[in-house]
Amino acid sequence: MSDFEPFYDVSRSYEDNYEQGPFGAFAEALKDGNGADAAGTTSEGALATFLGQPVNLPFGIPAGPLLNSRFTTAAFRMGFDLATYKTVRSRAWGCNPFPNVLAVHPKSADGSLTPGSAELDEGVLADTNYETPISISNSFGVPSQSPDAWQPDMRAAIEAAGPGQVLVPSFQGSRVEGMSEEEYIADHATTARLVKETGAKLMVMNTSCPNEGHNRLLCHNPLLVGRITEAVKQEIGDIPLMVKLAYIPSDDALELMVRSTVGHGTVQGFSTINTISAKLVDANGNQALPGAGRDRSGVCGNAIRGAGLDVVARLAAIREKLGLDFKINGVGGVVSPADYQAYRNAGADSVMSATGAMWDAELAHQIKASR
């Protein structure tokens, strides 16, 4: 795969990607004038909606690889009608040291990882041998520019959307040492207000990265997520709010998440899943990513498709059981048009691809051509 250039260059640091990216076909798309890609529009008008906003096709790129307005604008021009602006915070936040991305090679014949399996704790091989279908590490630590930098850039990103396209801002709260739970909740609300000030038509709140401490996820505490979303809604009013979830193995916990949020009228949808945490090792069994606290990393791409489909189907069943109205955005391992359709069949109202889109800039065009 040495002749292919992902739009996020994994051989460069996060900072270099932010300043110099995107690369490959996305870079070329930015040179092609100011309009959205023709494949992103249809003569029939919008065919679907995403949290109330009209979209040509409910397919795009989730939080992660679209670092700023250059990346999101290029995504629109490549036919991705939903472009998620990488998760922002109320303050500047540094990135984990380079490297952040390695190729991940599960032992299973189909390259999948099973949540709760022994392999996740024993070690999964990670190296620089990138092969398709692609799975990679995601070890960034949710970096963010300061609001002074990301707010004007997010405004530009919103304005660059073409007809039937929507910029999806992602945000999260930041827990710092000595912060009380009330202050942590307030930080989410503050960040949501900062996003609202950009003119955002909707937003997604990330609860699925280790922002509660090492390997601890906010989404594993549904009652706290419920309290946070109530505070956020007080700031953003009628703007639709989606919550990003990691893999949640328990049906009871997943239902409690729905009841604590949608059931209180604070959340209009869920985006799932984020990554699956695994211990990553090199060919000699040593820690693959350098530095303290980086023995484990989130894994995304082909390896997590089965887990993503599982949570989407279970959420759809809970939606029917409770008779509640909320949207489901399916994420995880979408590398082909068939994967997009599988998520729709499982109950997803919309679908997004991060790793698959990074390695195949034509993925949106392919899905549109296959319909």
Secondary structure as UniProt FT lines:
FT   TURN            2..3
FT   TURN            10..11
FT   HELIX           14..20
FT   HELIX           24..30
FT   HELIX           38..40
FT   TURN            43..44
FT   STRAND          48..50
FT   TURN            51..52
FT   STRAND          53..55
FT   STRAND          59..61
FT   HELIX           69..77
FT   TURN            78..79
FT   STRAND          82..88
FT   STRAND          103..105
FT   TURN            109..110
FT   TURN            115..116
FT   HELIX           119..122
FT   STRAND          124..127
FT   STRAND          135..138
FT   HELIX           147..159
FT   TURN            163..164
FT   STRAND          166..171
FT   TURN            177..178
FT   HELIX           181..196
FT   TURN            197..199
FT   STRAND          203..206
FT   TURN            211..212
FT   TURN            214..215
FT   HELIX           218..220
FT   HELIX           222..236
FT   TURN            237..238
FT   STRAND          241..245
FT   HELIX           251..261
FT   HELIX           262..264
FT   STRAND          269..272
FT   STRAND          276..281
FT   TURN            283..284
FT   TURN            292..293
FT   STRAND          296..301
FT   HELIX           302..304
FT   HELIX           305..322
FT   STRAND          327..331
FT   HELIX           337..346
FT   STRAND          350..352
FT   HELIX           355..359
FT   TURN            361..362
FT   HELIX           363..370
//
